[in-house]
Amino acid sequence: MIRFKKTLSALKRKGNYETRSKFILNLDRNENIRGLNIKQRNKLYNKLKKININFYPNLKNTYKKLSKFLKVSSEKILITEGVSGGIKNILDSIDFDKNSEIIIPKPTFALYEIYSKLYGIKIKTFNYSKSFELDHFQILKLINKNTMVVFLPLPNIPIEGIIDYKVVQNIAKKLYSKKILLAIDEVYFPFGKITFKNLINNFDNVVIMRSFSKSYGLAGARIGCLISNKKNINIFNNTKGGYETNILSAKTLEFAIENNHISNKYVKDTKSGMNYLKNKLDLLKIEYFGGVNGNFIFINLKNSKKAQKIYKRLKDNKIATRYSFIGQFRTGILVTGCPKLEMKKFVKIFIKLI
């Protein structure tokens, strides 16, 4: 009998076959729910028409444009399959043994835990308080000789948990002295303008993970990047497949960079929509968190049965939200931020159900 990894046999992962066209609003995955309009799509398609898809990808021009856009040397960038691909590049690079540990917040992006099981890596978690505040100071208490990587999503989900720049700087410094990698997940940039990108110039143990899935609307293209010092990037580069990405995704990324005004407008419109939702929730005296540095808002209904009921009834009204978090987060739903036009549709039905 073939001997597969035992961790893989125990791992249960769903296929990506869910039909989402039945919903009038997909507010469950923190995506850009509008995408490109017809004029923008045609402009992109005209760019893609010029590609020679029969040849293997040459990404030199993509790196050049991305380097200029990020204001970082191309030697300090590695294109990845979104942030999830970046996490995998990092884990493929670390010399783990049976005692190795990583540190993540809980709850957080599901793939951190999935990958840790895939690689057989132990997890330690820093958690939220009863008042829904993420205690980042637990990190330094959790590290030991077996800690290899600290993953720090800023902002985190379902509640942002953003922290002061100097606090992150201090964490980076302490981890540097222990030779521990600090991977900062900035998947929601630029919904929040805070970035820790400059830390790579001061600390060799820092890597920034970025994605173009959220504000840029390229979730389907599966593209992102790692930003770190040249030495680290060379190591991460050795863990890639034959190519970092395909030519279609690379050229779509170039299009997004060349037309950055599209993303900027969507961020502005989405912030307007989230402010509209917050104002309505204030009037209803319903507690909420977020909508500052990310494109999501956690609506706390303070009752798990009520939250689940609202989630299901929204689904019946063809609105997808998220109700899948553990512990104290079962008392609420997570709603993707969107422009005011679409948010009004959500609010109208939500208020009716409440």
N, C-alpha and C positions, 0 to 999 in steps of 0.2 A: 504494500500500500504506500502511496506517495506521502511523504512526511511534510505537510504544510505547517506553517507557524500556528501554534495552538491559539495564540492571541487573535489570529484572523478567523479561526473557526468559531470563536465565541463572539466575534464582532457582528452586529446586525446593522446593515446600512440599507436605506431605501434607494430604489432606483429613481432617476430623475424623469419620471414619466407623468407627473401630475398635470392634468389639464387645467389651465388657469384662465382660459378664454371665457369661461362661463361666468366669471366675476366682472362686475362693472367697475370695481375698485380693488386692486391688488395692493393692500396696505400691510402685508405680512413679512416682507423680506428686505425692507429698507432700500428698495431700488428707486431709480429715477422712473416714475410711473408714466411719464409722457413720452420719453424717447425723442427721436427726431421728427420734425414735421416733414411734410412732403417735399418742400423746397430743399431742406437740409439733407434729406435722404437722397434726393437726386444728385446733389452735389457730391455726397459720399460715393454713390454708385459710379459716377463719372470718374472718380479717382480710382476706384477698384477695377474699372474696366481696362485700365492701362497695365494691370499686373500680368506678368507672365507666370501663371500659376504652375506651369510645367517645370519651372526651375526651383531648386531649393532656395529658401529665403536668405537674402543678404540684408542684414539688419543695421548696417553701418549708418545709413541715413536716419533710421528710427532712433538710434542711440544719440546721434548728433542733435536731433530736434528735442529729444527728451532731456538731454544734458543742458541745453540752452534754456528750456522751459523750467527745469528744476533749479537752475543755477548751481549745478554740481558737475564736476568733471565726469565724463563718460566712463573713466576708469573706476569710478566709485559707484557705478550703477549696474545692476543686473536685472534684466527684464524677466518677469516670472508669470506663471499662470495664476494671476490674481494674488491676493494675500495668502490664500490657501496654498498656492504653489510656493510662495516665499517661505511659509512655515516649514514645508517639506524640504526645501533647499537647505534650510538651517539645520533641521534635525538630521538630514543626510550627512551633514558636515561634521557633526559633533561626535567625539570618540566616547560613546556611551558604554557602560558595563551594567551588570545586573543590579548594581546599587544606585545607579544614576537617577537623579531627580530633576524635574522641572517645576517651576512655580507659576501658577496662573490664578486669575480671580475666579470666583464661583458665585453665580453662574457667569458664563461668557460665551464666546463664539464656539459652537459645538466641535469644530474640527481640532481644536487644541486637545481635547480629551480623546477624540477618535484616533488622532495620530499617535498620541502617547500609548494607547493600547496597541496600535499597529506595530510600534517599535519596542513595546514591552518596557516603557519608561514609567517610573513611579511619579505620581503627581502630589504636590502640596498646594493648598489653596489659601489665598487670603480672601476674606469674605466681607459681606455687607453687614452693617449693624441693623438693629431693629428699626432704626429711623431711616433705613435705606441709604446709608452713607458707606462708601467703599473704603475700608481701612488699609491704605497703602503702607502704613507704618508696620504692618504685620510682616511685610516682605523681609526686612532685615532680621526679624526674629526667626524666620523660617529657614534662612540659608544655612548650609553646613558644608562639610567637605564633599558631599555627594551632589550638591547643586550645580547643574551645568548651564541651564538657561532660565532666565526670568522673562516671561512674556507679559508685556504691559500694554493692553489695549487702551488707548486714549483717544476718544472716549470708549468706554466699555458698553456692552448691552447686558441687561435691559435698561439699566440706569447708568448714566454717563460716568460718574465717579472721576471727573477730571481733577487734576491736582496742580499745584503751583510749579512753575518751571524750576525754581530753586530746589524744591523737594525731589523732583525727578533727577536733577543734576547731582544731588547728594546721594541718591540711590545708585546712580551710574558710577559715582566715585567709589562708594563702598564695594560695589560688585567688581569694579576694576581691580581693587586691592586683593580680591579673592579669586581673580581670574574667572569670573562668571559672565557669560554673555547676557546683555540686556537687549531684548528685541521689542521695540516700541511699534505697536500696530496703529497706524494712522489712516485706516481705511476710510474714515469719514471726513478726512480733509478734502475740500476746503469749507465744509459746512461750519466748522469752527476754524478760526484763523490761527489757532495755536499749533505750532509745530516744534518738534524737538530735533529737527534735522541738523542744526548746528552743533549738537553734542558729538557728532562723529568726528569733528575737528579736534576735540579735546580728550576723547576717550576711545581707545582702540576696541573696547568691548561693546560698543553700541552699534546696533543696526536698526534702520528705520524700514518699516514695511508699508508700502503704499498700494492703492488699487485705483483703477479707473471705472469701477463698477457702480459707484453710488452717484455722485453729482454729475459725472460725465456720461452716465447712461450706457456704459459698455459692459454690463454684467454678462451678456451673452457672448462677448468677445473673449472673456476670461483673460484679462491682462492686468498686470501690475508691475511692481519693481521693488528691489531691495536697494537701500542706500547705506553705504558704510565706507570704511577706508579701503584703499586699493588692495591691501593684503587680504582682508576678509573677503572682498568681492572675488578675488582670484580663487579662493577656496570654495566659495559658494558656486562659482561658475563651473567648477569641476563636477558638481553634482547634477547639472542640468542634463536633459536628454540630448538628442542630436542637435536640437535647436531650442532656444528659449521659448519661441512661440512660432505660429505659422504666419505666412506673409499677409493673409487677409486681416488678422488681428493687428499685426504691426502697422499696416497702412491705415486701419481704422483708428489706431492710437494716434498716428500722425495727424489724421483729420481732426481729432478731438483737440489736439494741441494747437493746430493752426486756427481752429475756430473756438478758442477758449471762451469767447463771449457767450456761447451757447450754455456752457456750464455755469458761468457767472450769473446769467439771467435765471437759470433754473434754481440756483441756490437762493437768490434774492426772492423769487416767487414762492419757493418752499418755506422760507422763513416767514413770509407774510401769511401763508396758510397755517403754519404752526402757531403763530401769534393769534390768529383768528380762533383756532381751537382752544388755546389757553384761556382767552377771554371768555369763551362760552363755558368752559369748565369752572372758571372762577365764579361766574354767575350761578352755576349749579352747585357750587361749594363742593366740588369733587377734587380730590387730591391728585396731582400729577407730577411727573419728574421728566426732565430732558428738554429737547428742542432748543438747546443752546449751542453745543459743539457737535451735535450729530443731527440726523434727519429722522428722529423717532421720539415718540412721547409715550411714557408708561402711565397709563390711567389706572390709578389705584381705587378699586371699588370696595376695598376693605372686607370682601367676603368672597371666598373661593367659588361657592355655588353660584352666586350672582354673576361673578366674572365669567365663569364657564357658560352660563345661560346667555349672557349678552354676546359672548363670542359666537355661540351657535346660532343665535337669532340674527346676528349681523351676517353670518354665512348664508342663512336662509334668504336674506335680502341681497345676496350676491356681493357682499363686501367681505374680503378676506383680511383678518387681523391675526395677531399671534397670541396664543394662549398655550404655552408649553413649558414654562419655567417652573423651577422647583421651589419648595419652601414658602417663604413669605410672599414670593412673587406670584403665587397662584391666586392671589386676591385681585389681580388686575390683568389688563390686556396691553399689548404693545402695538402701537399704531405708527405706521410709516408716515413721515411728514410729506406733504404734497402741496402744490399751489392752491391758492384760495378757492378757485373755481371747483376743484375736485373735493377740497376739504369741506366746503359747504354741503355737498351731497352726503358726505360721511356724517357731519354734525346733525343734519336734519333727521336722518334715520336713527342715529345714536340717541338723540334727545327723545325721540318717539319711543324707543325701546326702554330707556331709563324711566 
